Amino acid sequence: MLAVDLAARLVDRARAKADGRGLRNLEFRVGDMLALDLPDASFDAVICVFGIFFVPDMGAAVRELWRMVRPGGRLAVTTWGPRLFEPASSVFWEAVRSERADLHKAFNPWDRISEPQELRRLLLEGGVESAEVIAEHGEHPLPSPEDWWTIVLGSGYRGTVEQLDDAARSRVRAACALAIGERGIRSIEASVVYAVAGR
C-alpha cells in the first residue's frame, strides 16, 4: 500500500501513526499526484480524499489517478459539499478581511466541485465514464468557540493563517471566538460528496 501527499509534515505524521499501530505494509512518499511516475494499472484501489480540488487542472489529476487503476479495481474521490464549515467559515473570512483584505477569499478551491453533478462532470473530463456519486449532508459539533481554531489549523484555512503575522493571527483567532460565542454557533456544516468508479 502506498500513501502520498505533497506536504512532508502530513506524510511524517501518517508514518508515525502507522508505526504506532504496528502497520508494516505501508509505504509513505512526499509527491505530487500529477508526477508519481508509477506504472499503468498498478493498483486495485486508488483513493483521493479531500485533495483533488487543490490541483489547478483537476481533469488531469483524475486522468492520472484513473490510469493507475487495474481492471477490476476502483477509483474513489471525496470532496467537500456546499457551505463547508458555515456559519463559522463566514466569521473566519470576515476576521481575515479586517486584518488583511488581500488574503480574503470569496472562493475556495473545493467550491468548484461541491455538488454531485460537478464531481460527475469532472470524472467524465478525466476519462471516467461511469461513477456512483453520492452527496451526504453532515454537521460537525462545535462545543466551544475555541474549538473552531482547531478546525482552522487542521484544514485548508491554515495556509491563510500562516500568512498572518503573530499579532494579526491572535486578533483573528480572538475575533472568531467572540463572534462564534455571540452568535451561539454550536455546529458547522461538513457535507461531503463521494464518487466511486470501477474499471
Contacts in CASP RR format, 6 or more apart in sequence:
PFRMAT RR
TARGET T0000
AUTHOR 0000-0000-0000
METHOD contacts of the structure
MODEL  1
MLAVDLAARLVDRARAKADGRGLRNLEFRVGDMLALDLPDASFDAVICVF
GIFFVPDMGAAVRELWRMVRPGGRLAVTTWGPRLFEPASSVFWEAVRSER
ADLHKAFNPWDRISEPQELRRLLLEGGVESAEVIAEHGEHPLPSPEDWWT
IVLGSGYRGTVEQLDDAARSRVRAACALAIGERGIRSIEASVVYAVAGR
1 25 0 8 1.000
1 26 0 8 1.000
1 27 0 8 1.000
2 26 0 8 1.000
2 27 0 8 1.000
2 28 0 8 1.000
2 29 0 8 1.000
2 38 0 8 1.000
2 43 0 8 1.000
3 11 0 8 1.000
3 14 0 8 1.000
3 26 0 8 1.000
3 27 0 8 1.000
3 28 0 8 1.000
3 29 0 8 1.000
4 11 0 8 1.000
4 28 0 8 1.000
4 29 0 8 1.000
4 30 0 8 1.000
4 31 0 8 1.000
4 33 0 8 1.000
4 36 0 8 1.000
5 11 0 8 1.000
5 14 0 8 1.000
5 30 0 8 1.000
5 31 0 8 1.000
6 30 0 8 1.000
6 31 0 8 1.000
6 32 0 8 1.000
6 33 0 8 1.000
6 54 0 8 1.000
7 30 0 8 1.000
8 30 0 8 1.000
11 28 0 8 1.000
11 29 0 8 1.000
11 30 0 8 1.000
14 28 0 8 1.000
15 26 0 8 1.000
15 28 0 8 1.000
18 26 0 8 1.000
18 28 0 8 1.000
33 48 0 8 1.000
33 55 0 8 1.000
33 61 0 8 1.000
33 64 0 8 1.000
33 65 0 8 1.000
34 55 0 8 1.000
34 57 0 8 1.000
34 60 0 8 1.000
34 61 0 8 1.000
34 64 0 8 1.000
36 64 0 8 1.000
36 68 0 8 1.000
38 68 0 8 1.000
39 68 0 8 1.000
40 67 0 8 1.000
40 68 0 8 1.000
41 67 0 8 1.000
41 68 0 8 1.000
41 69 0 8 1.000
41 70 0 8 1.000
41 71 0 8 1.000
42 68 0 8 1.000
42 70 0 8 1.000
43 68 0 8 1.000
43 69 0 8 1.000
43 70 0 8 1.000
43 73 0 8 1.000
44 69 0 8 1.000
44 70 0 8 1.000
44 72 0 8 1.000
44 73 0 8 1.000
44 74 0 8 1.000
45 69 0 8 1.000
45 73 0 8 1.000
45 74 0 8 1.000
45 75 0 8 1.000
45 76 0 8 1.000
46 65 0 8 1.000
46 66 0 8 1.000
46 68 0 8 1.000
46 69 0 8 1.000
46 74 0 8 1.000
46 75 0 8 1.000
46 76 0 8 1.000
47 75 0 8 1.000
47 76 0 8 1.000
47 77 0 8 1.000
48 61 0 8 1.000
48 65 0 8 1.000
48 76 0 8 1.000
48 77 0 8 1.000
48 78 0 8 1.000
49 78 0 8 1.000
50 78 0 8 1.000
50 79 0 8 1.000
50 80 0 8 1.000
50 110 0 8 1.000
51 79 0 8 1.000
52 58 0 8 1.000
52 61 0 8 1.000
52 62 0 8 1.000
52 77 0 8 1.000
52 79 0 8 1.000
52 113 0 8 1.000
52 122 0 8 1.000
53 79 0 8 1.000
53 80 0 8 1.000
53 109 0 8 1.000
53 110 0 8 1.000
53 112 0 8 1.000
53 113 0 8 1.000
54 109 0 8 1.000
55 61 0 8 1.000
58 112 0 8 1.000
58 113 0 8 1.000
58 122 0 8 1.000
58 125 0 8 1.000
59 122 0 8 1.000
59 125 0 8 1.000
59 126 0 8 1.000
60 126 0 8 1.000
62 75 0 8 1.000
62 77 0 8 1.000
62 122 0 8 1.000
62 123 0 8 1.000
62 125 0 8 1.000
62 126 0 8 1.000
62 127 0 8 1.000
62 128 0 8 1.000
63 126 0 8 1.000
63 127 0 8 1.000
65 75 0 8 1.000
65 77 0 8 1.000
66 75 0 8 1.000
66 126 0 8 1.000
66 127 0 8 1.000
66 128 0 8 1.000
66 197 0 8 1.000
66 199 0 8 1.000
69 75 0 8 1.000
69 198 0 8 1.000
69 199 0 8 1.000
70 199 0 8 1.000
71 199 0 8 1.000
72 198 0 8 1.000
72 199 0 8 1.000
73 198 0 8 1.000
73 199 0 8 1.000
74 196 0 8 1.000
74 197 0 8 1.000
74 198 0 8 1.000
74 199 0 8 1.000
75 128 0 8 1.000
75 131 0 8 1.000
75 195 0 8 1.000
75 196 0 8 1.000
75 197 0 8 1.000
75 198 0 8 1.000
75 199 0 8 1.000
76 194 0 8 1.000
76 195 0 8 1.000
76 196 0 8 1.000
76 197 0 8 1.000
77 119 0 8 1.000
77 123 0 8 1.000
77 194 0 8 1.000
77 195 0 8 1.000
78 192 0 8 1.000
78 193 0 8 1.000
78 194 0 8 1.000
78 195 0 8 1.000
79 110 0 8 1.000
79 113 0 8 1.000
79 114 0 8 1.000
79 119 0 8 1.000
79 192 0 8 1.000
79 193 0 8 1.000
80 110 0 8 1.000
80 114 0 8 1.000
80 190 0 8 1.000
80 191 0 8 1.000
80 192 0 8 1.000
80 193 0 8 1.000
81 110 0 8 1.000
81 114 0 8 1.000
81 115 0 8 1.000
81 135 0 8 1.000
81 191 0 8 1.000
81 192 0 8 1.000
81 193 0 8 1.000
82 111 0 8 1.000
82 114 0 8 1.000
82 115 0 8 1.000
82 189 0 8 1.000
82 191 0 8 1.000
83 89 0 8 1.000
83 189 0 8 1.000
83 191 0 8 1.000
84 108 0 8 1.000
84 110 0 8 1.000
84 114 0 8 1.000
84 189 0 8 1.000
84 190 0 8 1.000
84 191 0 8 1.000
85 92 0 8 1.000
85 151 0 8 1.000
85 155 0 8 1.000
85 188 0 8 1.000
85 189 0 8 1.000
85 190 0 8 1.000
86 188 0 8 1.000
86 189 0 8 1.000
87 183 0 8 1.000
87 185 0 8 1.000
87 188 0 8 1.000
88 142 0 8 1.000
88 148 0 8 1.000
88 151 0 8 1.000
88 176 0 8 1.000
88 180 0 8 1.000
88 185 0 8 1.000
88 188 0 8 1.000
89 188 0 8 1.000
91 148 0 8 1.000
91 175 0 8 1.000
91 176 0 8 1.000
91 179 0 8 1.000
91 180 0 8 1.000
91 183 0 8 1.000
91 185 0 8 1.000
92 148 0 8 1.000
92 152 0 8 1.000
92 157 0 8 1.000
92 172 0 8 1.000
92 176 0 8 1.000
93 104 0 8 1.000
93 105 0 8 1.000
94 175 0 8 1.000
94 179 0 8 1.000
95 171 0 8 1.000
95 172 0 8 1.000
95 175 0 8 1.000
95 176 0 8 1.000
95 179 0 8 1.000
96 103 0 8 1.000
96 104 0 8 1.000
96 160 0 8 1.000
96 164 0 8 1.000
96 172 0 8 1.000
97 103 0 8 1.000
97 104 0 8 1.000
98 175 0 8 1.000
99 164 0 8 1.000
99 168 0 8 1.000
99 171 0 8 1.000
99 172 0 8 1.000
100 163 0 8 1.000
100 164 0 8 1.000
100 168 0 8 1.000
103 160 0 8 1.000
103 163 0 8 1.000
103 164 0 8 1.000
105 160 0 8 1.000
112 118 0 8 1.000
113 119 0 8 1.000
113 122 0 8 1.000
113 193 0 8 1.000
114 193 0 8 1.000
115 135 0 8 1.000
115 193 0 8 1.000
116 133 0 8 1.000
116 134 0 8 1.000
116 135 0 8 1.000
116 193 0 8 1.000
119 133 0 8 1.000
119 193 0 8 1.000
119 195 0 8 1.000
120 131 0 8 1.000
120 133 0 8 1.000
120 195 0 8 1.000
123 131 0 8 1.000
123 133 0 8 1.000
123 195 0 8 1.000
123 197 0 8 1.000
128 197 0 8 1.000
130 197 0 8 1.000
130 198 0 8 1.000
131 195 0 8 1.000
131 196 0 8 1.000
131 197 0 8 1.000
131 198 0 8 1.000
132 195 0 8 1.000
132 196 0 8 1.000
132 197 0 8 1.000
133 193 0 8 1.000
133 194 0 8 1.000
133 195 0 8 1.000
134 193 0 8 1.000
134 194 0 8 1.000
134 195 0 8 1.000
135 191 0 8 1.000
135 192 0 8 1.000
135 193 0 8 1.000
136 191 0 8 1.000
136 192 0 8 1.000
136 193 0 8 1.000
136 194 0 8 1.000
137 189 0 8 1.000
137 191 0 8 1.000
138 189 0 8 1.000
138 190 0 8 1.000
138 191 0 8 1.000
138 192 0 8 1.000
139 187 0 8 1.000
139 188 0 8 1.000
139 189 0 8 1.000
139 190 0 8 1.000
140 151 0 8 1.000
140 187 0 8 1.000
140 188 0 8 1.000
140 189 0 8 1.000
140 190 0 8 1.000
141 186 0 8 1.000
141 187 0 8 1.000
142 148 0 8 1.000
142 151 0 8 1.000
142 180 0 8 1.000
142 185 0 8 1.000
142 186 0 8 1.000
142 187 0 8 1.000
142 188 0 8 1.000
143 186 0 8 1.000
145 176 0 8 1.000
145 177 0 8 1.000
145 178 0 8 1.000
145 180 0 8 1.000
145 181 0 8 1.000
145 185 0 8 1.000
146 177 0 8 1.000
148 176 0 8 1.000
148 177 0 8 1.000
148 180 0 8 1.000
148 185 0 8 1.000
148 188 0 8 1.000
149 173 0 8 1.000
149 176 0 8 1.000
149 177 0 8 1.000
151 157 0 8 1.000
151 188 0 8 1.000
152 158 0 8 1.000
152 161 0 8 1.000
152 176 0 8 1.000
153 161 0 8 1.000
161 169 0 8 1.000
161 172 0 8 1.000
164 172 0 8 1.000
END
